[in-house]
Amino acid sequence: MRIRFRFRAIPFVATVLLVALGIALGRWQDGRAAEKIGLQQAITARAGAAPLVLGAAPLTPAQVELRPVTVTGTFVRDWPLFLNNRPQEGKAGFYLLMPLRIDGTDMHVLVARGWLPRYTGQYDRLPEFDTPAGTVTVTGLARAGMGKVMQLGTAAPVAPKAILQNLTPAEFAQASKLAVQPFFIEQSGPAPAGDKLVRNWPAPSLNVEKHQGYAFQWYALAVMALLFFVITGFQRGTKQND
């Protein structure tokens, strides 16, 4: 009895295609991971920079994303908004958003002032909060978005005191007719004494490990396809069957 390799054209073609697919997709995921690592390094460098002072000139989210910013202005007190389904330490709650009119301009920026708990079993009851009067200076981190959650049913209209699942600055600008910077500010620093606002913002995640894991899976597929072709190609036989 001896072992010999039997070449079969169709399995060979299928194996070549699977190996090529696995390598190509693995390399693509490696590239995505490298992009995210580069972005993370840029974000780290931005985080150590001096805060950018916001004014009337509109900026793009790419210019300020995850960069420290500072702005002086007055809160538009009659336009609070509540982003729903934003848990904090296992508790249900909202992100409180309010537009801030930048001092000496007609430009506004949406400030995420912090997290507020939701009353248990009372969906429509809004939490209490204080809003400073007069001119204030807000510092924080610029964010292109506040994260998206699943929208169940029809979205509520953007209006003062609305409870929303998601919101973009463009949607707020359209509803309020105010000039708005196309990004948010996650306000940093402790809330005033007695205020219920919590400013424990989740750290931004770029999911580098996810791309690296996907790359490993695709490379593993290529290796398994090649091994399967080789192993199944060998067969046992006797001299009489030659």
C-alpha positions in Angstrom: 0.0 0.0 0.0 1.2 3.4 -0.8 -0.1 7.0 -0.5 -0.3 9.2 -3.6 -1.6 12.6 -4.4 -4.5 12.9 -6.8 -4.8 16.3 -8.5 -8.4 17.4 -9.2 -9.0 20.5 -11.2 -12.3 21.7 -9.7 -11.2 21.5 -6.1 -7.9 23.1 -7.1 -9.7 26.1 -8.6 -12.0 26.4 -5.6 -9.0 26.3 -3.3 -7.2 29.0 -5.2 -10.2 31.2 -5.1 -10.7 30.7 -1.3 -7.1 31.3 -0.6 -7.0 34.5 -2.7 -10.2 35.7 -1.1 -8.9 35.0 2.4 -5.6 36.7 1.8 -7.2 39.7 0.1 -9.8 40.3 2.9 -7.2 39.7 5.6 -5.0 42.3 4.0 -7.9 44.7 3.8 -8.7 44.2 7.5 -5.0 44.7 8.3 -5.1 48.0 6.4 -8.2 49.1 8.3 -6.5 48.3 11.6 -3.4 50.3 10.5 -5.7 53.2 9.6 -7.3 53.1 13.0 -4.0 52.9 14.8 -2.8 55.9 12.9 -6.0 57.7 13.8 -5.6 56.8 17.4 -2.1 58.2 17.4 -3.4 61.4 15.9 -6.2 61.6 18.5 -3.6 61.1 21.3 -1.6 64.0 19.8 -4.7 66.2 19.6 -5.7 65.4 23.1 -2.4 66.9 24.4 -2.8 70.1 22.4 -4.0 73.4 23.7 -7.8 73.8 23.5 -9.1 75.3 20.3 -11.1 78.5 20.9 -14.3 78.4 18.9 -15.8 81.4 17.3 -18.1 82.4 14.5 -16.1 80.6 11.7 -17.7 77.2 11.0 -15.4 74.2 11.3 -15.7 70.7 9.9 -16.0 67.7 12.2 -12.7 66.4 10.8 -10.9 69.5 11.9 -12.0 69.2 15.6 -12.9 65.6 16.2 -11.7 64.5 19.6 -9.8 67.7 20.1 -10.0 69.8 23.3 -12.0 73.0 22.7 -13.2 76.0 24.7 -16.0 78.4 23.9 -17.6 81.4 25.7 -21.2 82.2 25.3 -24.7 81.9 26.7 -26.9 78.8 26.9 -30.2 79.0 24.9 -32.3 78.0 28.0 -35.5 77.2 26.1 -33.9 74.6 23.8 -33.0 71.6 26.1 -32.9 68.2 24.4 -32.7 64.8 25.9 -30.9 61.9 24.2 -32.6 58.7 25.4 -31.2 55.2 26.1 -27.8 56.4 27.4 -27.1 54.2 30.4 -24.6 55.1 33.1 -23.3 52.4 35.4 -26.3 50.2 34.7 -28.8 53.0 35.2 -31.2 54.4 32.5 -30.8 58.0 31.7 -30.4 60.8 29.2 -27.7 63.0 27.7 -28.7 66.6 28.2 -28.0 68.7 25.1 -28.3 72.5 24.9 -27.2 75.0 22.3 -24.7 77.6 23.4 -24.7 81.0 21.5 -21.1 81.9 21.0 -20.3 85.3 22.5 -20.4 88.1 20.0 -21.7 86.0 17.1 -24.9 84.4 15.8 -23.2 81.0 15.7 -24.2 78.2 18.2 -22.7 74.9 19.2 -24.5 72.0 20.8 -23.1 71.2 24.2 -23.6 67.8 25.8 -23.8 69.1 29.4 -23.8 65.7 31.0 -25.9 62.6 31.9 -29.1 62.7 33.9 -31.0 59.7 35.4 -34.5 58.8 34.2 -37.3 58.4 36.6 -38.2 54.7 36.9 -41.5 53.9 35.2 -42.1 57.5 34.1 -40.9 57.7 30.5 -42.3 61.2 29.8 -41.1 62.8 33.0 -38.0 64.9 32.4 -35.2 65.1 34.9 -34.5 68.3 36.7 -31.3 70.3 36.0 -29.9 73.8 36.5 -28.7 76.1 33.7 -26.2 78.8 34.5 -27.4 82.3 33.6 -25.3 84.8 31.7 -22.0 84.3 30.0 -20.2 81.0 30.7 -17.0 79.4 29.4 -17.4 75.7 28.4 -14.4 73.4 27.8 -14.6 69.9 26.6 -14.0 67.4 23.8 -15.3 68.0 20.3 -17.3 65.0 18.9 -18.7 64.5 15.4 -21.6 62.6 17.0 -23.0 61.4 20.3 -23.3 57.8 19.3 -26.3 56.1 17.6 -28.9 53.8 19.3 -31.6 51.8 17.7 -34.6 53.9 16.6 -37.8 52.1 17.6 -40.8 53.5 15.8 -41.1 56.9 14.3 -38.5 59.5 15.5 -39.9 62.3 17.6 -39.7 65.8 16.0 -36.8 67.9 17.1 -38.4 70.5 19.4 -37.6 72.1 22.8 -37.6 69.4 25.6 -37.9 66.6 23.1 -36.8 63.1 24.1 -34.8 61.7 21.1 -33.0 58.6 20.3 -30.5 60.3 18.0 -29.7 63.7 16.8 -27.3 65.4 14.4 -26.3 69.1 14.4 -27.9 69.5 10.9 -31.2 68.2 12.2 -31.1 70.6 15.1 -30.2 73.5 12.8 -33.1 72.7 10.5 -35.6 72.6 13.4 -34.3 75.5 15.4 -33.4 77.8 12.4 -30.1 78.6 14.3 -26.6 78.7 12.8 -24.9 75.7 14.4 -21.4 74.3 14.3 -21.5 70.7 12.8 -20.3 68.9 15.9 -20.9 68.6 19.6 -18.9 69.4 22.7 -18.8 66.9 25.5 -18.5 69.3 28.4 -15.7 68.3 30.9 -15.1 69.2 34.4 -17.2 68.7 37.5 -20.8 69.8 37.5 -21.8 72.7 39.9 -22.4 71.7 43.5 -25.9 70.2 43.9 -26.3 69.6 40.2 -27.3 66.0 39.2 -25.3 66.2 35.9 -22.7 63.4 35.5 -19.9 64.0 33.1 -18.4 60.5 32.9 -18.3 60.2 29.2 -17.5 56.8 27.5 -14.0 56.7 26.0 -14.0 56.8 22.2 -13.4 53.3 20.7 -11.9 52.8 17.3 -12.3 48.9 17.4 -8.7 48.2 16.3 -8.9 44.8 17.9 -12.0 43.9 15.9 -10.2 44.5 12.6 -7.2 42.5 13.7 -9.5 39.6 14.8 -11.3 39.7 11.4 -7.9 39.6 9.6 -6.9 36.6 11.6 -10.1 34.8 10.7 -9.7 35.5 6.9 -6.0 34.3 7.0 -7.2 31.2 8.9 -9.8 30.5 6.2 -7.1 30.7 3.5 -4.8 28.3 5.5 -7.6 25.8 6.1 -8.7 25.8 2.5 -5.2 25.0 1.4 -4.8 22.3 4.0 -8.1 20.7 3.1 -7.1 20.6 -0.6 -3.8 19.0 0.2 -5.0 16.5 2.8 -8.0 15.3 0.8 -5.9 15.0 -2.3 -3.8 12.2 -0.8 -5.4 8.8 -1.0 -4.3 5.3 0.0 -4.1 2.6 -2.6 -2.5 -0.7 -3.5 -0.2 -1.5 -6.3 -3.0 -3.4 -7.9 -5.1 -0.3 -8.1 -2.3 1.7 -9.7 
